[in-house]
Amino acid sequence: MSSIEKIIDVDYTPEEEKKAVRKVDFFVLPVVILCFLMLQFDRTNLGNAQTDGFATALKITTTQINLGQTLFTLGIVLLELPSNVVAKALGPNRWIPVIMLIWGVVTLCQAFLKDASGFYATRFLLAAGEAGFIPGMAWYLTRFYTNGELSLRLALYWSANSMAGMVAGPLALGILSGLTGRNGWHGWQYLFLIEGLMTIVVAIFAFLVLPAAPMDGGRSPVGRIMSSREAEILAARAIRDDPKKAFPRGTKVALADVLDTFKDWRLYGHCAAALLSSVVLTPINTYGPSVIKSLGYTGYTANGMQAPGSAIGLIVSVALAWHSDRARERGLHIALAMALSCAGCLWLALAPSTVGKNVLYGGYLMTAGTMGTGQAINASWLSSKFDERRRPIALACYVMSIQIAGFAGSNVFQANDAPRYTHGLTICGACAIAGAVVMVAWKFLYMWDDKRAASSQVDVPEPVSLSRDEITEKGSQSEIATKLDA
């Protein structure tokens, strides 16, 4: 009997299945989210540091900060795919904590910056450490869940963006207001030091407790989050739902896998929409506190006032993903998220100053609370269209598209457009609505492709309708298309 047959031949009760899934929900997913939280802390602390005289201390301008952000984006784009190749070979549960340790050390080193050269170097090195984290962990989660469960879990994973915004602002407020001047240090130096140390601690913790994927035994270096029985159940249900997940860890990424991924037309709509809708992320993360401060809110209050926007983003992203899973619909949910992001950008950009700072702050809340809220659904939709040998590559390309948006995002807010950045926000809004149009178009393309396949008498069964015998026959080489309503 083959290893695949042994996996899918496991019998279990509904109660055992529910317990195994809950074990992942309550013990694995929170650790993954915590790791993502550290990533977002280290990506947003530059914006908070700027409210404490970071640019003045280093004698750098807005243009130089934008250049540093461009170098950061370049590092992510160059190393995203190679990092995921390593993750596929070693396992994300082993590789991701290692790169976390790297970027934690670099974040800590930013506390000792003196000039523009050091700033440029650390931005690129920080990117080198962070590259591969988001798609690597997203692929890791796909190994534990069925495709129908994935959007909500990925939304909870991506909710670390919002959680970081909720926590990072008040944390920065406490550090900057409470530690500025101590031992002759600026508050921003303590900010980088403390958040770098936090990342290092979490990286060590994650390395010790994160289990291997169920298909690889589900073991952890220290203790055991899940039993071997629970790992067998999770592996069996995941492979029965999607036979393409049967590839074991250590399977090398071949050049043919990369080429096959790039030849698949389905990849490009998801990546284009992700790129367009993500232009707004970098400028809001980098200049958000400064924008709030320019509306008339004084002192360190601007740092804490980021939190409500992040809380809204958490609610919107999880609610959309929950309804998307429930309705088994992806395209319109993603388009709605992008349309709301467009509305927020235009509200903040075009509302007259005479309406008052609270109304303008409402525009900021809508912008920060809706940007990127469709990313998890889009990633889940894309993931369901690719087999296991190409899925990590497709997810890496998807996240690379989000990062490429940073090239535009790093330069869309210009000094002569401050403090409201009307021109830059209008561009961000236009890009977001263009992304929504792409997603609606892709929905109709998938509907057309399904009809074409049906007329050609190509049998594309629902994952849940596959029998055990069919799965055994297809095994890890299955090219069954995972059918999900567009």
N, C-alpha and C positions, 0 to 999 in steps of 0.2 A: 504493500500500500504506500503511495507517495505521501510526502509531507503535507501536501495540500489536501489530499483525501483524509488524512488523519485530523487535520484542523477542522474541516467542515463536517466531519462525522461525529463531532461532539454533541451530545444531547444535554439539554438543560431545561429547567423549568422557567416560566415567566418571572417568578420571584427571584431566582438566581440571576437572570439577565438584568432585572431592574437593579438589584444590589450591585452588580458589577459596573453598570453604567453610572450609578450614583457614586461609586468609589472614585471613578475618574472625575466626575463633576465636582466632588468635594475635596479631593486630595491632589489630583494631577493638574486640573485646569487652574486652580488658584495659584499654584506655584508658577505656572506658565504666565499667568496674568501679572504676578509680582515681578517676574523678570522683564516683561514688557513695560511695566511701570518704571523700572530703573532706566530702560532705554529712553522713555519719554522725558524723564527728569533730566537726563543728560543732553537731550535735544532741545529742551526749552529753557534751560538755565541761562543761556546767553541773553535771551530777551529780558529776564529778570535782572541779570547783571548790569544791563545797560541803564536801568533806572538808578543805579548806585554809582555812576561815574566810571564805568568800565572803559568806555571809549576815551574818556578824558585821561584816565590813568595811563593808558597805552599810547595815547596821542594818535588815535586812528579816527578816520572819518566814516560816514555812512557808506561811502563807496568802498572803502577797505573792508568794512564789515560784510557788505554784499559779496565782495571777492572771496572772503573767507568762507562764506556760506556756499559759494559756487564751487570752491575746492572740496568742501565737504560732500556736496552732491556728486562731484566727479569721482571721489573715492568710493562712494556707495555704488555708483553705476559700474565702475570698472571691476569691483570685487564681489558684487552680489552673486553672480552666477558661479564663479570659482568657489566661493564659500559654501554654496549649496551643493556643489559636487563633493566637497569634503564631508558635508553633513550627511549626504546620502551614503557615503562609504563608512563613516564612523558611527553614524546615528546622531540625530539632533540632540538627544539627551546628554551626549558626551561632548559634542563640538560646541554647542551654544554656550554652555557655562565657561568654556575656555575663552571664547571671544568676548564674553561679558567681562571676564577678568582683565582682558587687554584694554577695553575701552574704559573700565573703571579706573585703571592706573592713569590713562591719558587724561580723563576728566580731573582727577586729583592734581595732575601736573599743571593744569590750567590755572591753578591758584598762584603759580609762580611766574606767570607771564609778565614780560616787561615791555614788549614792543610788537610791531606788526608782524615781523618775521616769525616770532614764536607763535603768534595767533594763527598765522597761515599754516604752520607746521602741525599744530595740535588739531586744527579743524580737519586736515586730511587724515591724520593718524586716528582721530576719533572715528571717522568714516570707515577706515580700514578695519577697525574693531567691530563696528556695528553692522557692517555689510553681511547680509545673509541671515540676520536674526529673524526678521519678520516672516519671510517666506519659509525659512527653515522650521520655525515653530508652528507656522500654519500647516505645513505638510505633516509635522509630527502629530498634530491634533487629528488630521484626517485619518490617521491609522487607528484611532480609538473609537471613532463614531461611524455610524451609517451616514450616507449622503443626505438623507432626509432630516437628520439631526444637526447637520453641520453649520448651517447659517447662523442659528442662535448661538452655538458655541463659539464660532469665529467672531460673532458680534461681541460676545462677552470678552473674548481675547482682545479684539480691537478697542474695547471700551477702556483699556488701559490708557489710551489717548486722553479720554475724558477724565478718568480718575486722576491721571497725572496733573491735568489742568486744575482739578478741584483741590489737589493737595499741594502742588508745586507753588501756587501763588501764596497761600497762607504760610507754607514752609519758608519760602523766600522772604516773606514779610517779617517773620519771626527772626530769621537769621540776619537779614540786612538791618533791621531796626535794633536788634539786641546785641549784635556782635561787632558792628562797625566801630572801628577805632581801637578795638582791643589788641594789645600787643603790637600796635602800629600797623595793623592789617586793615584793608578795606573789607566791607561786608561781602562784596562779590568774591573775594578770595576765600572766605569761610564757606560761601555757598558752593564753590567748586570742590573744596576740600571735603566737606561733609557729604555731598552727594556722590563724590567719587568713592569714598570709604563705604557708603551704603551699598553701592553697586558691587564692590569687591566682596562684601560679606554675603550678599544674595547670590553671587556667582558660585561661591564655595558651597553654600547651602543647596543650590540647585544641582550641582554636580553630584552631591551625595545622595539626594533623595529622588530625583527624576528617574522613573523606570524606563526601560527599553520598551519599544512598541510591543503590543500583545503578540504579534506574529514572531517576535524575537524573544519571547519568554516573559517579558514584563518585569525583569529583575532590576533592582536598584543596588548601588554599591553599599549602602548602609540601610539596614532594615529591609522591609518589603511593604510597599504601599498596597500592592495587590498580590493575592495568592496565585499559584500556578493555575488553579482551577478557574479563577476569575479571568486570567490572561487568556486561557483557552476559550472561554465563552466570548470574550470581546473579539478575539481573532476570528472565531467561527461566524459570529453575526456580521462582522464587517465584511468578510470575504463572501458570505452568502449574498449580502446586499450588493457588493461590487467586487466581482472576481479579480479585477485588475489590481486589487490591493494585496495580492498574494506574494508579490516580490519581497524577498527577505532583505534585511539590512546587509550592507556590504556589496550589494549588486552595483557594479561599476557603471557610471554614466558613459555610454559609448557616443562617439561622434554622430552615429546614425540617429541616436535618440534626440540629440540637439537639432540636427537637420530636419528630422520628422516633425519636431515641435514647431520650428520656424516655417515649415511648409503648410501647416494647418491654418486655414483661413480664420478659424474660430478664435484664435489667439488675439488677433489684431483689434477687434472691436472692443474687447474687454480692456486691453492695454491702452487704446486710444482714449476711451472714456475715463479710465483711471488717471491718465496723464492730464487731461483737460480739467477734470474736477479737482485736481490736487494742486493746481497752481496757487490757490489761495492759502495752502497750509503753511508754507515757509514764511511768507510775510506776516501772517497773523501770529504765528508762534514767535517770530523774531521781534516784531514791533507792536504786538498786542498791548503790553503794558504802557508803551509810549503813546499809542493811540488813545487809550483810556485817559491817560494823564493829560493829553492835549484837549480833551473834552471839557476839562475844568475840575477834575478830581485831583487833589493835591497829595504830595508826599508819597509814602509807600503804599497808600490806599490802593493805588492802581494795580499793584501786584496781587492783592487779595481779591480785587474785583474781576479777575479772570475766572475765578472759581465757578460762579453761576453759569457762565457760558459752557463750561466743561460739563457741569451737571446736566444741563439741557441736552448736550450732545450724547451723554450716556443714555438718557431716557429715550431719545429719538432713535439712536442706532439699535438699541436692544428691542424697542417696540417694533420697528420696521422689520428686523430680522425674525422676530417671533411670528409676526403676521405673514411674512414671506414663507416661512416653513409651513405655517398652518394652511395658507392658501395655495402652496406649491406654485408660486409665481415669483419670478425674479426681476424681469426687465422693467416693469412699471414701478416697482418698489425702488429700484436703483435710480430711475429717472426722477421720481418724486423727491428723493433725497438731494439730488443735484439741482433741481429746480428751486428747492427751498434755500439752498446755499446761494444760488444766484440772487434770490430775493433779498437775502440778508446783506450781501455785498452792495447791492444797489441802494438799499435803505441807508446804510452807513455812508455811502459815497454821495448820494444825491439829495438827501434831506437837507433843507436850508438850516444854517446855523441858528436862526432865530427860533427854532422849535424848542430849544433848550437842551441841556446836556443829558437829561434823563431819557429823552426820546432818542437822541443819538446813541446813547448807551444801549438802548433797546436794539438798535441796528447792529451794534457790536455783538450783543448776546445772540441774535439770530444768525449772524455770520459764524461766530465761534461754535454755536450750538448745533449747526447743521453741516458744517464742512466735514467731508470725509465720512459721513454717517452711512453711506451706501457701500463703503469699501468691503466690508465683511461679506455682504450678500453677493457682490460682484466676484469676490475671490471664491466663494462657495460655488457659484454658478460655473465659473471657469474650471474649477477643480473637477466638477462632475463630468466635464466634456473630454477629459484626458485620462489615459491609462496610467498605471503606477510608474512605469518607466519614464514617462514624459511629464507627469504631474509636478515633480519638484522643479523641473525646468520651466514649465508654464507659470508656476507661482513665482519663481524668481524673476521671470520676465515681467510679470504683472507688477511686482513690487519695484522693479527697476523703473518701470514707467512712472510710478508715483514719485520716485526719486528724481527722474529726469525732469519732472515738473518743477523741481527745485531750482533748476537752471534759470527758468523764467521767473519763478517765485522769488529768487534771491535778488533779482534786479528790477522787479516790477514796481516796487516802492522806491521812489527817488527823492532826494533831499528837496528838490524844488517843488515837489508835490505835497510836502509835509504841511500841516500836521494831519490833515484828514485823508491824504492819499487818494483823492477823488479819482484821478486818472487810473491809478493802479487797481483800485477796488472795482472800477467799471470793467477793466480788462478781466479781472478774476471772475466777475459775474458772467461776462460773455462766454468765457471758457467753460464755466460750470453748466450753462444751459446747452452749449454745444455737446458736452458730454452726455447730457440727458437725451439729446436727439440721437446720438450714436447708440445708446442703449435701447431706445425704442426701435430703431432700425434693426438692431441685432435680434431683438425679439421676433420681428417679422421674418428675418432671414432664417432663424431657426424653425419657425412655423413652416416656411416654404421648404426648407430642407427635409423636415419630417414628412411633409406631403409627397415630396419627390421620392424619398426613400420608400414610402408606402406604395406609391404607384409602380415602383420598380420591384415590388414584392421582396423588399429587404426586411427581414424580421428583426425588430429592435425591441426586445421585451423589457417590461418594467423590472428593475432590480429585484423587487419584492416577489415577483412571480417566478423567479428562477428556482427550479428544483435543485435538490442536492446533487442529483445525477448530472444535471446540466452544468453545474458549477465544476464538478469533478472533471467532466469532459473538457471544459474550456481551460480550467486551471489558470496558471499565472500568465499564460500566453493569450488570454481572452482579449478580444478586441470588441466585445459587446459594448455598444454605446450606452452610457448611463443616461437613461431618459428621464428628464425632469421638465415639467411644464415650464415653458419660457415665460 
